[in-house]
């Protein structure tokens, strides 16, 4: 109703102005019958009111649609009204909607082809890297150790690309299961033991073996690996300890990873989870891609795990993940495993 009245304010103004001019002409002319003039004005206003009432009833759906914004894209092509102007507008919206969907389908098809190519390329690159690692496994020399380290960097970069490409299709690659938290953490630590050995960082493991969470094992392992990698790389000096602890309050379980590293400056703490943001430490150490913590936050958000960070420059950083086993995962296949972490 408000939109209807605002749209017809100009009509009200010009109609009253026209009615006033006609009344003045009649009054200063030879015809000065006040009762007849009043009656004519009354009839004219009545006709206007009837017209506006008819127009409002006929266009009511149209004005309601203009007032209430659509929530879904499909709502933009619902019928507006049987009147001629809304029909034309409806035809225009349907045409735009069809063109938009065609472009969207083309873009999605192109993106899917690109992601398929990236996944295939990453898998093809990881195979020779695995062979190179096996070749150097039995050999020990400073040169070969350096080659092994660089090979691991390439492998980690490829893994980051692979998980980034899979993020858009996260729901298709998401499988919730019951996971023994300590077992998964030990598996991730074992796979990344060379990183700890290289930096001479020791894991202080304080996780209850009985804790069981509901999550996706593969994605959670990726998240934990990214957090541990940052904790080790940004430790202030060799011989430090990275604390890995857990706690439980009711149905909520928390995982806490704490390093005694360089810490994150205050101006960077609110942006470290932003995509491509490296911050002061990233520019200083030159090993940051700006994607690790971004993916950590995105994956935790999609798995409905709460994540928070605390950091003090020169003291260290603590990152916590909260798991709630009461959360219901809609449209996600739930499985139960008896041999978790094997």
NUTORLUM-819610 format. One record per residue (C-alpha): y, x, z; residue in three letters; residue number from 1. Coordinates in Angstrom, 3 decimals, always signed. Example, Ala and Ser with C-alpha at 12.3 -4.5 7.8 and 13.67 -1.06 7.14 Angstrom:
BEGIN
+----------+----------+----------+-----+-----+
:        Y :        X :        Z :  aa :   i :
+----------+----------+----------+-----+-----+
:   -4.500 :  +12.300 :   +7.800 : ala :   1 :
:   -1.060 :  +13.670 :   +7.140 : ser :   2 :
+----------+----------+----------+-----+-----+
This chain:
BEGIN
+----------+----------+----------+-----+-----+
:        Y :        X :        Z :  aa :   i :
+----------+----------+----------+-----+-----+
:   +0.000 :   +0.000 :   +0.000 : unk :   1 :
:   +2.471 :   +2.790 :   +0.856 : unk :   2 :
:   +1.894 :   +4.479 :   -2.492 : unk :   3 :
:   +2.325 :   +1.153 :   -4.284 : unk :   4 :
:   +5.635 :   +0.474 :   -2.527 : unk :   5 :
:   +6.928 :   +3.991 :   -3.162 : unk :   6 :
:   +6.069 :   +3.723 :   -6.858 : unk :   7 :
:   +7.977 :   +0.403 :   -7.205 : unk :   8 :
:  +11.088 :   +1.371 :   -5.245 : unk :   9 :
:  +12.942 :   +2.108 :   -8.493 : unk :  10 :
:  +11.926 :   -1.300 :   -9.857 : unk :  11 :
:  +13.238 :   -2.989 :   -6.670 : unk :  12 :
:  +16.529 :   -1.130 :   -6.948 : unk :  13 :
:  +17.205 :   -1.921 :  -10.610 : unk :  14 :
:  +16.039 :   -5.513 :  -10.255 : unk :  15 :
:  +18.387 :   -6.183 :   -7.325 : unk :  16 :
:  +21.193 :   -4.425 :   -9.184 : unk :  17 :
:  +20.568 :   -6.572 :  -12.270 : unk :  18 :
:  +20.418 :   -9.736 :  -10.128 : unk :  19 :
:  +23.694 :   -8.813 :   -8.461 : unk :  20 :
:  +25.423 :   -8.273 :  -11.823 : unk :  21 :
:  +24.187 :  -11.631 :  -13.124 : unk :  22 :
:  +25.371 :  -13.380 :   -9.948 : unk :  23 :
:  +28.818 :  -11.748 :  -10.235 : unk :  24 :
:  +29.118 :  -12.792 :  -13.897 : unk :  25 :
:  +28.248 :  -16.389 :  -13.054 : unk :  26 :
:  +30.539 :  -16.453 :  -10.042 : unk :  27 :
:  +33.630 :  -15.201 :  -11.867 : unk :  28 :
:  +32.849 :  -17.308 :  -14.917 : unk :  29 :
:  +33.308 :  -21.031 :  -15.295 : unk :  30 :
:  +30.022 :  -21.862 :  -13.572 : unk :  31 :
:  +30.671 :  -21.656 :   -9.782 : unk :  32 :
:  +27.946 :  -23.822 :   -8.325 : unk :  33 :
:  +26.811 :  -21.889 :   -5.247 : unk :  34 :
:  +23.673 :  -23.922 :   -4.596 : unk :  35 :
:  +22.487 :  -23.583 :   -8.199 : unk :  36 :
:  +23.191 :  -19.839 :   -8.127 : unk :  37 :
:  +21.253 :  -19.435 :   -4.871 : unk :  38 :
:  +18.377 :  -21.458 :   -6.292 : unk :  39 :
:  +18.258 :  -19.305 :   -9.445 : unk :  40 :
:  +18.259 :  -16.113 :   -7.375 : unk :  41 :
:  +15.476 :  -17.520 :   -5.181 : unk :  42 :
:  +13.329 :  -18.384 :   -8.205 : unk :  43 :
:  +13.917 :  -14.994 :   -9.757 : unk :  44 :
:  +12.894 :  -13.135 :   -6.565 : unk :  45 :
:   +9.852 :  -15.396 :   -6.199 : unk :  46 :
:   +8.735 :  -14.513 :   -9.732 : unk :  47 :
:   +9.178 :  -10.824 :   -8.899 : unk :  48 :
:   +7.097 :  -11.153 :   -5.719 : unk :  49 :
:   +4.325 :  -13.009 :   -7.584 : unk :  50 :
:   +4.301 :  -10.307 :  -10.255 : unk :  51 :
:   +4.128 :   -7.511 :   -7.673 : unk :  52 :
:   +1.348 :   -9.295 :   -5.767 : unk :  53 :
:   -0.634 :   -9.725 :   -8.974 : unk :  54 :
:   -0.093 :   -6.087 :   -9.901 : unk :  55 :
:   -1.136 :   -4.863 :   -6.471 : unk :  56 :
:   -4.349 :   -6.920 :   -6.515 : unk :  57 :
:   -5.158 :   -5.755 :  -10.045 : unk :  58 :
:   -4.432 :   -2.075 :   -9.296 : unk :  59 :
:   -5.538 :   -1.962 :   -5.658 : unk :  60 :
:   -8.646 :   +0.151 :   -6.352 : unk :  61 :
:   -6.554 :   +2.511 :   -8.439 : unk :  62 :
:   -4.015 :   +3.088 :   -5.656 : unk :  63 :
:   -6.727 :   +3.493 :   -3.040 : unk :  64 :
:   -8.390 :   +6.183 :   -5.136 : unk :  65 :
:   -5.094 :   +8.015 :   -5.532 : unk :  66 :
:   -4.503 :   +7.873 :   -1.783 : unk :  67 :
:   -7.999 :   +8.947 :   -0.652 : unk :  68 :
:   -8.919 :  +12.348 :   -2.056 : unk :  69 :
:  -12.526 :  +12.810 :   -3.229 : unk :  70 :
:  -14.980 :  +14.791 :   -1.112 : unk :  71 :
:  -17.513 :  +15.412 :   -3.884 : unk :  72 :
:  -16.928 :  +16.215 :   -7.540 : unk :  73 :
:  -18.890 :  +13.121 :   -8.616 : unk :  74 :
:  -16.395 :  +10.879 :   -6.804 : unk :  75 :
:  -13.694 :  +11.822 :   -9.308 : unk :  76 :
:  -15.406 :   +9.766 :  -12.033 : unk :  77 :
:  -16.008 :   +6.559 :  -10.089 : unk :  78 :
:  -14.353 :   +3.443 :  -11.624 : unk :  79 :
:  -10.647 :   +3.112 :  -10.908 : unk :  80 :
:   -9.760 :   -0.394 :  -12.077 : unk :  81 :
:  -10.186 :   -2.882 :  -14.945 : unk :  82 :
:   -6.526 :   -2.528 :  -15.924 : unk :  83 :
:   -5.647 :   -0.713 :  -19.137 : unk :  84 :
:   -3.837 :   +2.322 :  -17.652 : unk :  85 :
:   -6.492 :   +3.090 :  -15.012 : unk :  86 :
:   -9.159 :   +2.712 :  -17.702 : unk :  87 :
:   -7.441 :   +5.299 :  -19.856 : unk :  88 :
:   -7.050 :   +7.579 :  -16.858 : unk :  89 :
:  -10.717 :   +7.060 :  -16.002 : unk :  90 :
:  -11.689 :   +8.039 :  -19.534 : unk :  91 :
:   -9.549 :  +11.172 :  -19.236 : unk :  92 :
:  -11.160 :  +12.133 :  -15.910 : unk :  93 :
:  -14.669 :  +11.568 :  -17.261 : unk :  94 :
:  -13.909 :  +13.762 :  -20.266 : unk :  95 :
:  -12.505 :  +16.506 :  -18.044 : unk :  96 :
:  -15.503 :  +16.198 :  -15.714 : unk :  97 :
:  -17.952 :  +16.529 :  -18.602 : unk :  98 :
:  -16.127 :  +19.574 :  -20.000 : unk :  99 :
:  -15.983 :  +21.133 :  -16.549 : unk : 100 :
:  -19.721 :  +20.639 :  -15.973 : unk : 101 :
:  -20.521 :  +22.112 :  -19.378 : unk : 102 :
:  -18.474 :  +25.210 :  -18.558 : unk : 103 :
:  -20.045 :  +25.371 :  -15.102 : unk : 104 :
:  -23.573 :  +25.209 :  -16.515 : unk : 105 :
:  -22.732 :  +27.955 :  -18.995 : unk : 106 :
:  -21.355 :  +30.131 :  -16.210 : unk : 107 :
:  -24.388 :  +29.481 :  -13.981 : unk : 108 :
:  -26.785 :  +30.334 :  -16.791 : unk : 109 :
:  -24.866 :  +33.539 :  -17.488 : unk : 110 :
:  -24.811 :  +34.451 :  -13.800 : unk : 111 :
:  -28.539 :  +33.807 :  -13.413 : unk : 112 :
:  -29.279 :  +36.071 :  -16.368 : unk : 113 :
:  -27.044 :  +38.752 :  -14.871 : unk : 114 :
:  -28.732 :  +38.498 :  -11.456 : unk : 115 :
:  -32.185 :  +38.619 :  -13.062 : unk : 116 :
:  -31.148 :  +41.779 :  -14.915 : unk : 117 :
:  -29.751 :  +43.367 :  -11.731 : unk : 118 :
:  -32.914 :  +42.575 :   -9.765 : unk : 119 :
:  -35.122 :  +43.951 :  -12.524 : unk : 120 :
:  -32.991 :  +47.076 :  -12.860 : unk : 121 :
:  -32.999 :  +47.718 :   -9.084 : unk : 122 :
:  -36.787 :  +47.374 :   -8.911 : unk : 123 :
:  -37.202 :  +49.712 :  -11.860 : unk : 124 :
:  -34.933 :  +52.302 :  -10.226 : unk : 125 :
:  -36.670 :  +52.063 :   -6.844 : unk : 126 :
:  -40.034 :  +52.960 :   -8.375 : unk : 127 :
:  -39.075 :  +56.504 :   -9.519 : unk : 128 :
:  -37.218 :  +57.032 :   -6.241 : unk : 129 :
:  -40.395 :  +56.200 :   -4.330 : unk : 130 :
:  -42.349 :  +58.645 :   -6.486 : unk : 131 :
:  -39.750 :  +61.373 :   -5.845 : unk : 132 :
:  -39.981 :  +60.741 :   -2.092 : unk : 133 :
:  -43.771 :  +61.053 :   -2.215 : unk : 134 :
:  -43.540 :  +64.320 :   -4.152 : unk : 135 :
:  -41.213 :  +65.849 :   -1.545 : unk : 136 :
:  -43.091 :  +64.436 :   +1.421 : unk : 137 :
:  -45.385 :  +67.421 :   +1.861 : unk : 138 :
:  -42.749 :  +70.044 :   +1.076 : unk : 139 :
:  -40.212 :  +71.361 :   +3.573 : unk : 140 :
:  -37.227 :  +73.416 :   +2.507 : unk : 141 :
:  -33.427 :  +73.038 :   +2.876 : unk : 142 :
:  -33.018 :  +72.242 :   -0.831 : unk : 143 :
:  -35.771 :  +69.636 :   -0.891 : unk : 144 :
:  -34.480 :  +68.106 :   +2.339 : unk : 145 :
:  -31.053 :  +67.717 :   +0.782 : unk : 146 :
:  -32.601 :  +66.130 :   -2.315 : unk : 147 :
:  -34.583 :  +63.791 :   -0.054 : unk : 148 :
:  -31.404 :  +62.737 :   +1.769 : unk : 149 :
:  -29.564 :  +62.036 :   -1.452 : unk : 150 :
:  -32.571 :  +60.085 :   -2.731 : unk : 151 :
:  -32.491 :  +57.942 :   +0.412 : unk : 152 :
:  -28.775 :  +57.289 :   -0.142 : unk : 153 :
:  -29.475 :  +56.077 :   -3.678 : unk : 154 :
:  -32.339 :  +53.922 :   -2.390 : unk : 155 :
:  -30.124 :  +52.367 :   +0.289 : unk : 156 :
:  -27.415 :  +51.699 :   -2.288 : unk : 157 :
:  -29.911 :  +49.967 :   -4.561 : unk : 158 :
:  -31.124 :  +47.882 :   -1.636 : unk : 159 :
:  -27.541 :  +46.860 :   -0.892 : unk : 160 :
:  -27.074 :  +45.794 :   -4.534 : unk : 161 :
:  -30.330 :  +43.834 :   -4.429 : unk : 162 :
:  -29.440 :  +41.895 :   -1.292 : unk : 163 :
:  -25.910 :  +41.259 :   -2.538 : unk : 164 :
:  -27.261 :  +39.748 :   -5.755 : unk : 165 :
:  -29.695 :  +37.581 :   -3.796 : unk : 166 :
:  -27.010 :  +36.210 :   -1.499 : unk : 167 :
:  -25.904 :  +33.497 :   -3.942 : unk : 168 :
:  -29.495 :  +32.230 :   -4.107 : unk : 169 :
:  -30.046 :  +32.650 :   -0.381 : unk : 170 :
:  -31.603 :  +29.219 :   +0.153 : unk : 171 :
:  -34.301 :  +29.956 :   -2.434 : unk : 172 :
:  -35.250 :  +33.202 :   -0.671 : unk : 173 :
:  -35.070 :  +31.950 :   +2.912 : unk : 174 :
:  -38.181 :  +31.386 :   +5.013 : unk : 175 :
:  -37.940 :  +30.658 :   +8.725 : unk : 176 :
:  -40.721 :  +31.916 :  +10.961 : unk : 177 :
:  -41.350 :  +32.818 :  +14.574 : unk : 178 :
:  -40.624 :  +36.500 :  +15.021 : unk : 179 :
:  -41.367 :  +38.830 :  +17.913 : unk : 180 :
:  -37.962 :  +40.472 :  +18.227 : unk : 181 :
:  -39.183 :  +43.746 :  +19.757 : unk : 182 :
:  -41.842 :  +44.176 :  +17.075 : unk : 183 :
:  -39.325 :  +43.694 :  +14.263 : unk : 184 :
:  -36.874 :  +46.129 :  +15.849 : unk : 185 :
:  -39.552 :  +48.790 :  +16.244 : unk : 186 :
:  -40.476 :  +48.351 :  +12.594 : unk : 187 :
:  -36.862 :  +48.829 :  +11.474 : unk : 188 :
:  -36.470 :  +51.881 :  +13.735 : unk : 189 :
:  -39.635 :  +53.403 :  +12.321 : unk : 190 :
:  -38.459 :  +52.901 :   +8.736 : unk : 191 :
:  -35.119 :  +54.575 :   +9.529 : unk : 192 :
:  -36.294 :  +57.339 :  +11.853 : unk : 193 :
:  -35.070 :  +60.047 :   +9.439 : unk : 194 :
:  -31.518 :  +58.754 :   +9.830 : unk : 195 :
:  -31.717 :  +59.099 :  +13.621 : unk : 196 :
:  -33.336 :  +62.542 :  +13.371 : unk : 197 :
:  -30.727 :  +63.814 :  +10.907 : unk : 198 :
:  -27.806 :  +62.791 :  +13.144 : unk : 199 :
:  -29.690 :  +63.665 :  +16.346 : unk : 200 :
:  -29.150 :  +60.179 :  +17.736 : unk : 201 :
:  -31.659 :  +58.695 :  +20.168 : unk : 202 :
:  -32.455 :  +54.951 :  +20.373 : unk : 203 :
:  -32.411 :  +53.529 :  +23.898 : unk : 204 :
:  -34.811 :  +50.598 :  +23.472 : unk : 205 :
:  -34.448 :  +47.842 :  +26.099 : unk : 206 :
:  -35.899 :  +44.779 :  +24.388 : unk : 207 :
:  -38.367 :  +42.435 :  +26.034 : unk : 208 :
:  -41.686 :  +42.400 :  +24.144 : unk : 209 :
:  -42.163 :  +38.696 :  +24.919 : unk : 210 :
:  -39.022 :  +37.434 :  +23.215 : unk : 211 :
:  -39.682 :  +35.251 :  +20.154 : unk : 212 :
:  -36.922 :  +34.012 :  +17.838 : unk : 213 :
:  -36.785 :  +31.782 :  +14.783 : unk : 214 :
:  -35.312 :  +33.486 :  +11.742 : unk : 215 :
:  -36.081 :  +34.987 :   +8.351 : unk : 216 :
:  -37.909 :  +38.274 :   +8.902 : unk : 217 :
:  -36.799 :  +40.031 :   +5.710 : unk : 218 :
:  -33.108 :  +39.093 :   +5.939 : unk : 219 :
:  -32.936 :  +39.799 :   +9.682 : unk : 220 :
:  -34.500 :  +43.238 :   +9.160 : unk : 221 :
:  -31.814 :  +43.939 :   +6.555 : unk : 222 :
:  -29.080 :  +42.868 :   +9.002 : unk : 223 :
:  -30.434 :  +45.045 :  +11.806 : unk : 224 :
:  -30.761 :  +48.023 :   +9.462 : unk : 225 :
:  -27.108 :  +47.730 :   +8.419 : unk : 226 :
:  -25.962 :  +47.563 :  +12.045 : unk : 227 :
:  -28.105 :  +50.528 :  +13.122 : unk : 228 :
:  -26.966 :  +52.573 :  +10.115 : unk : 229 :
:  -23.317 :  +52.046 :  +11.068 : unk : 230 :
:  -24.063 :  +52.804 :  +14.727 : unk : 231 :
:  -25.677 :  +56.130 :  +13.820 : unk : 232 :
:  -23.219 :  +57.226 :  +11.145 : unk : 233 :
:  -20.132 :  +56.563 :  +13.244 : unk : 234 :
:  -21.440 :  +58.131 :  +16.460 : unk : 235 :
:  -18.841 :  +60.581 :  +17.724 : unk : 236 :
:  -21.160 :  +63.557 :  +18.149 : unk : 237 :
:  -24.789 :  +64.569 :  +17.986 : unk : 238 :
:  -27.063 :  +63.904 :  +20.957 : unk : 239 :
:  -25.606 :  +60.467 :  +21.588 : unk : 240 :
:  -27.612 :  +57.320 :  +22.330 : unk : 241 :
:  -27.650 :  +53.996 :  +20.514 : unk : 242 :
:  -28.573 :  +51.263 :  +22.972 : unk : 243 :
:  -30.663 :  +48.353 :  +21.696 : unk : 244 :
:  -30.955 :  +45.636 :  +24.324 : unk : 245 :
:  -31.803 :  +41.969 :  +24.579 : unk : 246 :
:  -31.182 :  +39.140 :  +27.010 : unk : 247 :
:  -32.063 :  +35.472 :  +27.304 : unk : 248 :
:  -30.106 :  +32.563 :  +28.732 : unk : 249 :
:  -31.969 :  +29.296 :  +28.403 : unk : 250 :
:  -32.879 :  +28.783 :  +24.755 : unk : 251 :
:  -30.334 :  +31.340 :  +23.540 : unk : 252 :
:  -31.444 :  +34.938 :  +22.949 : unk : 253 :
:  -28.999 :  +37.772 :  +22.287 : unk : 254 :
:  -29.536 :  +41.139 :  +20.627 : unk : 255 :
:  -27.001 :  +43.827 :  +21.513 : unk : 256 :
:  -26.607 :  +47.137 :  +19.675 : unk : 257 :
:  -24.155 :  +49.595 :  +21.257 : unk : 258 :
:  -23.105 :  +53.029 :  +20.041 : unk : 259 :
:  -20.924 :  +55.672 :  +21.679 : unk : 260 :
:  -19.050 :  +56.445 :  +18.510 : unk : 261 :
:  -15.525 :  +56.728 :  +17.204 : unk : 262 :
:  -14.798 :  +53.043 :  +17.725 : unk : 263 :
:  -12.797 :  +50.703 :  +15.504 : unk : 264 :
:   -8.971 :  +50.663 :  +15.580 : unk : 265 :
:   -7.319 :  +47.455 :  +16.772 : unk : 266 :
:   -5.736 :  +46.794 :  +13.373 : unk : 267 :
:   -9.183 :  +46.920 :  +11.713 : unk : 268 :
:  -11.285 :  +44.922 :  +14.181 : unk : 269 :
:  -10.423 :  +41.533 :  +12.653 : unk : 270 :
:  -11.075 :  +42.701 :   +9.081 : unk : 271 :
:  -14.255 :  +44.776 :   +9.306 : unk : 272 :
:  -16.340 :  +41.801 :   +8.144 : unk : 273 :
:  -14.168 :  +41.250 :   +5.044 : unk : 274 :
:  -15.699 :  +42.122 :   +1.704 : unk : 275 :
:  -14.814 :  +45.608 :   +0.369 : unk : 276 :
:  -12.769 :  +46.429 :   +3.479 : unk : 277 :
:  -13.519 :  +49.968 :   +4.687 : unk : 278 :
:  -10.760 :  +50.514 :   +7.239 : unk : 279 :
:   -9.573 :  +53.779 :   +8.741 : unk : 280 :
:  -13.069 :  +55.016 :   +9.615 : unk : 281 :
:  -14.402 :  +54.234 :   +6.154 : unk : 282 :
:  -11.660 :  +56.277 :   +4.521 : unk : 283 :
:  -12.189 :  +59.092 :   +7.025 : unk : 284 :
:  -15.976 :  +59.388 :   +6.744 : unk : 285 :
:  -16.084 :  +58.294 :   +3.055 : unk : 286 :
:  -19.502 :  +56.690 :   +3.367 : unk : 287 :
:  -18.419 :  +53.079 :   +3.686 : unk : 288 :
:  -18.763 :  +50.620 :   +0.796 : unk : 289 :
:  -17.095 :  +47.700 :   +2.547 : unk : 290 :
:  -20.195 :  +45.584 :   +1.880 : unk : 291 :
:  -22.530 :  +46.272 :   +4.816 : unk : 292 :
:  -20.813 :  +44.312 :   +7.582 : unk : 293 :
:  -19.708 :  +41.665 :   +5.104 : unk : 294 :
:  -23.346 :  +40.998 :   +4.214 : unk : 295 :
:  -24.277 :  +41.087 :   +7.913 : unk : 296 :
:  -21.795 :  +38.328 :   +8.681 : unk : 297 :
:  -22.718 :  +36.249 :   +5.626 : unk : 298 :
:  -26.458 :  +36.457 :   +6.288 : unk : 299 :
:  -26.042 :  +35.636 :   +9.993 : unk : 300 :
:  -23.838 :  +32.688 :   +9.104 : unk : 301 :
:  -26.369 :  +31.320 :   +6.636 : unk : 302 :
:  -29.200 :  +31.783 :   +9.134 : unk : 303 :
:  -27.053 :  +30.056 :  +11.798 : unk : 304 :
:  -26.943 :  +33.128 :  +14.032 : unk : 305 :
:  -23.705 :  +33.794 :  +15.883 : unk : 306 :
:  -22.331 :  +37.324 :  +15.617 : unk : 307 :
:  -19.529 :  +39.032 :  +17.526 : unk : 308 :
:  -18.149 :  +42.551 :  +17.881 : unk : 309 :
:  -16.355 :  +44.553 :  +20.573 : unk : 310 :
:  -14.975 :  +48.034 :  +20.025 : unk : 311 :
:  -12.749 :  +50.596 :  +21.704 : unk : 312 :
:  -11.457 :  +53.694 :  +19.924 : unk : 313 :
:  -13.101 :  +56.824 :  +21.268 : unk : 314 :
:  -15.615 :  +54.885 :  +23.384 : unk : 315 :
:  -17.836 :  +52.982 :  +20.976 : unk : 316 :
:  -18.764 :  +49.658 :  +19.415 : unk : 317 :
:  -20.994 :  +46.807 :  +20.522 : unk : 318 :
:  -22.307 :  +44.215 :  +18.106 : unk : 319 :
:  -24.160 :  +41.121 :  +19.354 : unk : 320 :
:  -26.281 :  +38.574 :  +17.529 : unk : 321 :
:  -27.150 :  +35.288 :  +19.225 : unk : 322 :
:  -30.295 :  +33.388 :  +18.271 : unk : 323 :
:  -30.792 :  +29.754 :  +19.192 : unk : 324 :
:  -34.323 :  +28.408 :  +18.863 : unk : 325 :
:  -33.003 :  +24.859 :  +19.238 : unk : 326 :
:  -31.278 :  +24.954 :  +15.839 : unk : 327 :
:  -32.878 :  +22.814 :  +13.146 : unk : 328 :
:  -33.070 :  +24.335 :   +9.662 : unk : 329 :
:  -32.718 :  +21.611 :   +7.060 : unk : 330 :
:  -34.448 :  +21.977 :   +3.689 : unk : 331 :
:  -36.058 :  +25.250 :   +4.816 : unk : 332 :
:  -39.789 :  +25.854 :   +4.928 : unk : 333 :
:  -40.889 :  +26.693 :   +8.464 : unk : 334 :
:  -43.979 :  +28.880 :   +8.916 : unk : 335 :
:  -45.706 :  +30.348 :  +11.914 : unk : 336 :
:  -47.223 :  +33.832 :  +11.967 : unk : 337 :
:  -49.691 :  +35.280 :  +14.434 : unk : 338 :
:  -49.422 :  +38.922 :  +13.351 : unk : 339 :
:  -45.678 :  +39.422 :  +13.299 : unk : 340 :
:  -44.333 :  +42.866 :  +12.559 : unk : 341 :
:  -47.665 :  +44.230 :  +11.222 : unk : 342 :
+----------+----------+----------+-----+-----+
